[in-house]
Amino acid sequence: MSLYRKGNHTASGLAVIAVVAGATLLSSGCSGDSTPEAAAATSTTQAGDAMEPVDDFVLDGTWSGRRERISNTDGYRAGNATLTITDTQGLTFTARMSWSSSNGVETDRLVGAMTSGGAMFAGADYEGTYSFSAVDADTLDYCYTESDEGYRTSCGRLKRS
């Protein structure tokens, strides 16, 4: 739904948004209880439902899979990607990410950190940033973003090999 004005439809579009927002609040357990305890209980439940940590997650190893990429200069590409963890210390890690490109296989070094339990990861190389999410003990979803002159984003699913 667009919020841009088209004739006299702006008011009706906003009314639909208000109805949807109200229904969402009611279905998510908003009971009108505005105490801090009620807010914390609702917040905890929603956060817990959104992302559960993978118990005893171990990042070590080599992870491989398919990726898709879009670039403002080169357009769409798909291919393989491999994340090789080279060292871990506490919640931090160093790694190499390799991927197929029109120039053959390319590799960058990266550093990263993860939350306790491995539910969320972040990483960076000299050009961009990574976000990772543990799907299960042997599967990672990831996305990578560069914001330089040839900006690009790629995402993929990697399985431990």
N, C-alpha and C positions, 0 to 999 in steps of 0.2 A: 504494500500500500504506500502510495506517495503522499508526502505532506506538502508537496508543492501545490500552489493554488491553481485549480482548473475550474473556472466558472464559479459557481456557488457551492462546490462540493467540499470546501475546506471545513466548514462547520460539521457536516455529516461525517467526514473522515475522522475528525477529532472526537466525535461522539462514539464512534466505533472503537477507537483506541481506549477511551475511558471505560467502555463496557468490558472490553477484553482485559484491561488492567484490573478492574474490579473483580472479574471472574477469577483471574489468576490469584489475586490476594485471598479470595474466599477459598479456593481449592487448595491453597498452600497452607491452610491452617490459621489464617488471621482471624482471631476470635474477638478482637476488640480489646484484649488484655494488653495494656501498654506498660506493664511492669518490666523492669530490667530482667527479671528471671524469665518471664515469658519470651522476651526478645532473645535472650541467650539460648533458650531451649529451641526456638525456631531456627536461629542461626546455626546452632550446632547440628541439628538434624539435617538442614539443607546442605551444609558444608560436608557432612559425613556421607550424604547420598551422592554428592558430586564426585568425590575422589577418595577412594579407600586406598591406603598404602598396601603395596605388595609385601607380605610378611617376609622377613629375612632376605630382602632383595640383594643380590650380588651382581654388581655391574661388570666384573671382570669378563674378558673374553672378546670374541669377534662376533659382530652382529651384521648381517647382510640382508638385503632385500631390494625392492623396487622403489623408485622415486619418480616424481613428476615435478617439473620446473617450468616457471614462466618468467620471462625477462623482457624488459622494455626494449632491448636492442636485438635479441636473438629469438624471441617468441617462445613457443612451447617445445619442450623436450622431455623425453622419458628415458630411463635407463636404470642401471644398477648402482647401489651405494653400499659401502662397507665401513663400519665404525669399528676400529680396533682400539681397545683400551690398553694403554701402555703403562699406566701407573695409577694407583689409588692411594690416598692418604686421608683417613677420616672420611669426611663427606665430599672430598674433592677428587678430581681425576685429571689425567692428561690422556690424550688420544690422538689418533689420526683418522680423518674421514677421507675416503677415496670414492670417486664416482666416475661413471662413464660420461664422456663428452665428445664433441666432434673432433677434438684433438687427441683422443685416446683416453686413458685413465689419468685423472688428476688427483692429487692428494694435498690436503692441508692439515697442519697440526692444530689442535685446539685444547683449551683448558675448560674445566667445568666444575660444577658443584651440584649436589642434590640434597633434598630434604631428608630428614631421618625417616627411614622406612622406604625410601625410593619412589615416592608417589610423584615427585616433580623434579626435573633437572633443568639446568640452564648451562650454556656454554658459549664460548666466543673464540674466533680466530682473528687474524689481523684485518679481515674485511667485514665480518658480520657476526650475527648472533644465532645461537641454536636454542630451541626449546625441545625438551624430551618428556615423554610420559610413559611410564611402565604400564603396559597392557596386562601382562602376566609375567611370571618369572623368566620367560625366555623370549619376550616380544616387547619391542620399544616402538612407539610412534615418535617421529621427530619432524620438525620444520626448521628451515634455515632461511635467514633474511639478510640481504645486503642492501645498503641504501646509498651506494656511491653512484657515479654517473651511469653505470650499467646496472641499475637496481634489478633485483631478482628475488624470488621466493621459491623454495622447493620443499616438498614434504614427502615422507615415505614411511613404510613400516619395515622394521628390521627384526629378524629372528636370530637368536644366538645359534652360531654354527659350531 
